[in-house]
Amino acid sequence: MSRRKILSIVCIPLLALFIICLFIPFISDGSTSLSFWEIMDKDDQMQTNIIIIIELLLALLLFILQICGALKDAKFAYFPIGYLLTNFVNVFISMIKREYFKYLSFGFWFGFIILIAILVLMIISNFSSNESKSKQEPIGYDPKTGKPIYARIKSYDPNTGKPIYE
């Protein structure tokens, strides 16, 4: 299995954790806590929640297609992850402006770290090879010298029937 596929396999559970992160306490003042989903619902921005879920499902689909071999890489997953990271940075800046920074809870920090981890893994996977490394084993032995032959068979000699190696 290639390194790029392994990194995609690691990104899938991280995206699942991020989906769970949307529903754990995002803002807490000690007595009351709200998840990201509830905050957007109270601000009449449910369309943003729907867009986030669609983006996460799109990223999951892209990673799965890359693992199955339908895509060579999951570069298109940069769009959903970038959108979510931008959304989290926007929330972070607005909390600083409103002086609510101290109320950011576990859900925000956990989600922010997960998104950065996914982004770093995606960047690493883009610099990795998509082909699995396999050991080259001898395919036979030269009858004259007895040495192993590591080359692949290019064709066969029509007169003798012996293989012609690359």
C-alpha positions as CSV (number, residue, x, y, z in Angstrom):
1,M,0.0,0.0,0.0
2,S,1.3,3.4,-0.9
3,R,2.2,6.1,1.7
4,R,-0.4,8.4,0.2
5,K,-3.2,5.9,0.8
6,I,-2.0,5.2,4.3
7,L,-2.2,9.0,5.1
8,S,-5.7,9.1,3.6
9,I,-6.7,6.2,5.8
10,V,-5.4,8.2,8.8
11,C,-7.4,11.3,7.7
12,I,-10.7,9.5,7.6
13,P,-11.0,8.9,11.3
14,L,-9.8,12.4,11.9
15,L,-12.6,13.7,9.8
16,A,-15.0,11.5,11.8
17,L,-13.6,13.0,15.0
18,F,-14.2,16.4,13.6
19,I,-17.8,15.6,12.9
20,I,-18.2,14.6,16.5
21,C,-16.4,17.8,17.5
22,L,-19.2,19.8,16.0
23,F,-21.5,18.6,18.7
24,I,-19.3,18.8,21.9
25,P,-19.1,22.0,23.9
26,F,-17.6,24.8,21.8
27,I,-18.2,27.7,24.2
28,S,-18.6,27.3,27.9
29,D,-18.9,29.8,30.8
30,G,-19.0,27.2,33.5
31,S,-22.7,26.9,33.9
32,T,-23.8,26.9,30.2
33,S,-22.1,25.4,27.2
34,L,-23.0,25.4,23.6
35,S,-21.8,23.3,20.7
36,F,-20.8,24.8,17.3
37,W,-24.0,23.3,15.9
38,E,-26.1,25.1,18.5
39,I,-24.3,28.4,18.1
40,M,-25.0,28.4,14.4
41,D,-28.6,27.4,15.0
42,K,-29.1,30.3,17.4
43,D,-27.6,32.8,15.0
44,D,-30.0,31.6,12.2
45,Q,-27.1,30.2,10.2
46,M,-28.2,26.6,9.9
47,Q,-27.3,26.8,6.2
48,T,-23.6,27.1,7.4
49,N,-24.1,23.8,9.4
50,I,-25.5,22.1,6.3
51,I,-22.6,23.4,4.2
52,I,-20.1,22.1,6.8
53,I,-21.7,18.6,6.8
54,I,-21.7,18.5,3.0
55,E,-18.0,19.6,2.9
56,L,-17.0,17.0,5.4
57,L,-18.9,14.3,3.5
58,L,-17.2,15.5,0.3
59,A,-13.8,15.3,1.9
60,L,-14.6,11.8,3.2
61,L,-15.7,10.7,-0.2
62,L,-12.5,12.1,-1.8
63,F,-10.3,10.2,0.7
64,I,-12.2,7.0,0.1
65,L,-12.0,7.4,-3.7
66,Q,-8.2,7.9,-3.3
67,I,-7.9,4.8,-1.2
68,C,-9.9,2.7,-3.7
69,G,-7.7,3.9,-6.6
70,A,-10.3,6.0,-8.4
71,L,-8.3,9.1,-7.8
72,K,-4.5,9.4,-7.7
73,D,-4.6,11.9,-4.9
74,A,-7.0,13.7,-2.7
75,K,-6.0,17.3,-3.6
76,F,-9.6,18.3,-4.0
77,A,-10.1,17.7,-0.2
78,Y,-8.1,21.0,0.3
79,F,-11.3,22.9,-0.5
80,P,-13.5,21.4,2.3
81,I,-10.7,21.4,4.8
82,G,-9.7,25.0,3.9
83,Y,-13.3,26.1,4.2
84,L,-13.6,24.6,7.6
85,L,-10.3,25.9,8.8
86,T,-11.2,29.4,7.5
87,N,-14.5,29.1,9.4
88,F,-12.7,28.2,12.6
89,V,-10.3,31.1,12.2
90,N,-13.2,33.4,11.6
91,V,-14.9,32.2,14.8
92,F,-11.5,32.6,16.7
93,I,-11.1,36.2,15.5
94,S,-14.7,37.2,16.3
95,M,-14.3,35.7,19.8
96,I,-11.2,37.8,20.3
97,K,-13.0,41.0,19.1
98,R,-16.0,40.3,21.3
99,E,-13.7,39.5,24.3
100,Y,-15.2,36.1,24.6
101,F,-11.8,34.3,24.0
102,K,-11.8,32.9,27.6
103,Y,-15.1,31.1,26.9
104,L,-13.7,29.0,24.1
105,S,-14.0,25.4,25.2
106,F,-12.7,22.0,24.4
107,G,-14.7,21.6,21.2
108,F,-13.1,24.6,19.6
109,W,-9.5,23.7,20.4
110,F,-10.0,20.0,19.6
111,G,-11.6,20.8,16.2
112,F,-8.9,23.4,15.4
113,I,-6.1,20.9,16.2
114,I,-7.8,18.2,14.2
115,L,-8.2,20.5,11.1
116,I,-4.5,21.5,11.3
117,A,-3.5,17.8,11.6
118,I,-5.6,16.9,8.6
119,L,-4.1,19.7,6.6
120,V,-0.5,18.7,7.5
121,L,-1.2,15.1,6.6
122,M,-2.6,16.2,3.3
123,I,0.4,18.3,2.5
124,I,2.7,15.4,3.5
125,S,0.7,13.0,1.3
126,N,1.0,15.3,-1.7
127,F,4.8,15.0,-1.5
128,S,4.7,11.2,-1.1
129,S,4.6,8.7,-3.8
130,N,1.3,7.0,-4.8
131,E,3.1,3.7,-5.8
132,S,3.8,1.0,-3.2
133,K,7.3,0.0,-2.8
134,S,7.8,-3.7,-3.4
135,K,10.9,-5.8,-3.1
136,Q,12.2,-7.0,-6.4
137,E,12.6,-10.7,-6.1
138,P,14.4,-12.8,-8.6
139,I,12.2,-14.2,-11.3
140,G,14.6,-16.9,-12.2
141,Y,18.2,-17.9,-12.5
142,D,20.5,-17.6,-15.4
143,P,21.3,-21.2,-16.5
144,K,24.8,-20.3,-17.6
145,T,26.0,-18.3,-14.5
146,G,23.5,-19.4,-11.9
147,K,23.0,-15.7,-10.8
148,P,19.4,-14.6,-10.0
149,I,17.6,-12.6,-12.7
150,Y,15.8,-9.5,-11.4
151,A,14.7,-8.0,-14.7
152,R,11.3,-8.5,-16.1
153,I,10.6,-10.5,-19.2
154,K,10.3,-8.2,-22.2
155,S,9.4,-10.9,-24.7
156,Y,10.3,-14.4,-25.8
157,D,12.7,-15.6,-28.5
158,P,10.5,-17.0,-31.3
159,N,13.1,-19.6,-32.3
160,T,14.1,-21.0,-28.9
161,G,11.2,-19.9,-26.7
162,K,13.5,-18.5,-24.0
163,P,12.6,-15.2,-22.4
164,I,14.2,-12.0,-23.4
165,Y,14.8,-9.8,-20.3
166,E,14.7,-6.0,-20.1
